[in-house]
Amino acid sequence: MKRLAGTALVAAALLALPLATQSDFVLTILVFAFLQGMLAVSFNLVFGYAGQLSMFHAAAFGIAAYATHLFGKHLGVGYWGGVVLAAALVAAISVVVGAICFRFRLREFYFAVVTLAFSEMARLTVLNWNSMTNGSLGINLQERPIDGTLAWYYVALGALAITLVVCWRLVHSWMGRAFVAIRLNDELGDTLGINVFRYKLVAFTAGSIMAAFAGSLYAYFLGSLEPGLLSIDTSLGIIAMVLLGGRRAVAAPVLGALVLTALPHLIHFSAEIRSLVYGAILIFSILVMPQGIYGAAAQLIRRHA
Amino acid sequence: MTQLIAGQLLNGAIVGTLYGIVALGVTLTFGITGIVNFALGVFMMLGAYAAWYFADTVGLPYPLAVLAAVGVTAAAGLAADQALFRFTRNNLVNGLLVSLGLIAVLEACALLVFTATPKEMHRVLPGIVMLGGLVLPKMKLVVFALLLTVIFATYAALTRTWTGRAAYAYAQNPEAAALMGVATARLQSGVVVYSCGLAGLGGALYAALYSLEPTLGSLFILKAVEAAILAGIGSVTGALLGGVILGVTEGVGSIYLPLAFRDAYGLVFLVLILLFKPAGLFAGRR
């Protein structure tokens, strides 16, 4: 009951926020943070709950961003048609990649390396398919499917809310228990009658589809497409957000996304410094604060309550 | 055409030894500390820039600059081990994440200090050798010979000396090795530092052949991990062989297949190996 009240309070505050500030600056940061938050929350479903360190998440994000534009342009389905088709494409690719990895029982590090390899192949394809993607120069998106920062704010907030609800429902279902069992000991899960292959594939594909939606929105809010969307740096950013926010609660990665998105805007960072800060936060959260902000805060409250 | 292929074969083998020296570090670190140190690529970059700095800015003769560069990377490796990797022993995922973080930090530092403009070192050993109609720069041959020597010396040290055999014993059974008097903590740190030094050597030699960019490490570490896994992780000669196979495949492959995707061939190879022969290409033949 308390949790429900808290959630309602946060939701109401976020819905009412544009009444308090009309500042384009604040809203822009929040839109980026919400979209990155979608990415982090969906990654956490795969990594934090099902225990699979997928390096394919950035690829799903970037492929969808490019595919939305290309479907919209070449098939004439418009932006929203492109979004749906891009998600379908990413789902299909994820099923294939996931099925290959899980059928051959690749675990932990080997899973990470193979998904990284697929991700790099996707990046190289985008980088070199000049006629479609304009190579390393990227594409400037002329189309404005959603107009004004305020409209974007509500779209991004809605998308994040849907992602959170979907993940929450998944995690707190029979399937979520199966994910956790797989993370803790997949061989034991197998002997207990959990179809390890199927649930790993479900977690991986569901995470990728949500990343795809995030990618379609992100690229159009940014207004441009570039191969860097699929790079290892993007993966690194996602992992840093999840580790900083916390892995053991569905909404915790959003905290990490907020901090890491707002930080470079508040203090003026160059791209190099930002990458440095991301790396340092990654190391810091692994070695010093493995529970993330959420875990540390929860511990603090428990101690004082 | 045969000349082109022969040229690419030789070139591939030489580049392959560069992959091999980093792959050797990957293999040794994995065998002894149970993590795959992706940051070795960054140590290679560090070694390359250190060699360039000592040779061109300080003005040391190149061989001394290489030694200094190896010293610098080994020291950096020791610092990284004591501050970071000591806490991630035998935890593959945490080790991977910490090394990814270290890559981001060091690469950003290199970009800030050296900028993204490629650096070119003065020609150390100009001149070419004609070999049956093939033109080979002298320096490439020197690098090739030097790297082969280091790899085989490492192999000899591992099989012939007490410390080397202790390392083998530790890789097979850590508890038993500890009971037999192997100082395990020191062995682990030593191997991490040695691996970083090897990567630094690779980088210092790389500096004499190609131009330097802060991102060179990221490219090389992927190749090195591919090479290490290709021939079976944990094997010293396998690291060399894996590197050479990879280098030759890329060299010869780029004659027949589009050049833009050169970096992808190794990845395809890696995925196939991990799927069908996860213990490496030569597993089950020992």
Chai-1 contact restraints between the chains, C-beta under 6 A:
chainA,res_idxA,chainB,res_idxB,connection_type,confidence,min_distance_angstrom,max_distance_angstrom,comment,restraint_id
A,L53,B,V93,contact,1.0,0.0,6.0,A-B,restraint_1
A,F104,B,L275,contact,1.0,0.0,6.0,A-B,restraint_2
A,E108,B,L92,contact,1.0,0.0,6.0,A-B,restraint_3
A,E108,B,V93,contact,1.0,0.0,6.0,A-B,restraint_4
A,F109,B,L92,contact,1.0,0.0,6.0,A-B,restraint_5
A,Y110,B,L274,contact,1.0,0.0,6.0,A-B,restraint_6
A,V114,B,V271,contact,1.0,0.0,6.0,A-B,restraint_7
A,V114,B,L274,contact,1.0,0.0,6.0,A-B,restraint_8
A,A117,B,L267,contact,1.0,0.0,6.0,A-B,restraint_9
A,A117,B,L270,contact,1.0,0.0,6.0,A-B,restraint_10
A,A117,B,V271,contact,1.0,0.0,6.0,A-B,restraint_11
A,E120,B,L267,contact,1.0,0.0,6.0,A-B,restraint_12
A,M121,B,A264,contact,1.0,0.0,6.0,A-B,restraint_13
A,M121,B,L267,contact,1.0,0.0,6.0,A-B,restraint_14
A,L124,B,A264,contact,1.0,0.0,6.0,A-B,restraint_15
A,N128,B,A260,contact,1.0,0.0,6.0,A-B,restraint_16
A,L236,B,L100,contact,1.0,0.0,6.0,A-B,restraint_17
A,L236,B,A104,contact,1.0,0.0,6.0,A-B,restraint_18
A,E272,B,A108,contact,1.0,0.0,6.0,A-B,restraint_19
A,E272,B,L111,contact,1.0,0.0,6.0,A-B,restraint_20
A,E272,B,L112,contact,1.0,0.0,6.0,A-B,restraint_21
A,S275,B,A104,contact,1.0,0.0,6.0,A-B,restraint_22
A,S275,B,A108,contact,1.0,0.0,6.0,A-B,restraint_23
A,L276,B,V105,contact,1.0,0.0,6.0,A-B,restraint_24
A,L276,B,A108,contact,1.0,0.0,6.0,A-B,restraint_25
A,Y278,B,A104,contact,1.0,0.0,6.0,A-B,restraint_26
A,G279,B,G101,contact,1.0,0.0,6.0,A-B,restraint_27
A,G279,B,A104,contact,1.0,0.0,6.0,A-B,restraint_28
A,G279,B,V105,contact,1.0,0.0,6.0,A-B,restraint_29
A,A280,B,V105,contact,1.0,0.0,6.0,A-B,restraint_30
A,L282,B,G101,contact,1.0,0.0,6.0,A-B,restraint_31
A,I283,B,V98,contact,1.0,0.0,6.0,A-B,restraint_32
A,I283,B,G101,contact,1.0,0.0,6.0,A-B,restraint_33
A,I286,B,N94,contact,1.0,0.0,6.0,A-B,restraint_34
A,I286,B,L97,contact,1.0,0.0,6.0,A-B,restraint_35
A,I286,B,V98,contact,1.0,0.0,6.0,A-B,restraint_36
A,L287,B,F87,contact,1.0,0.0,6.0,A-B,restraint_37
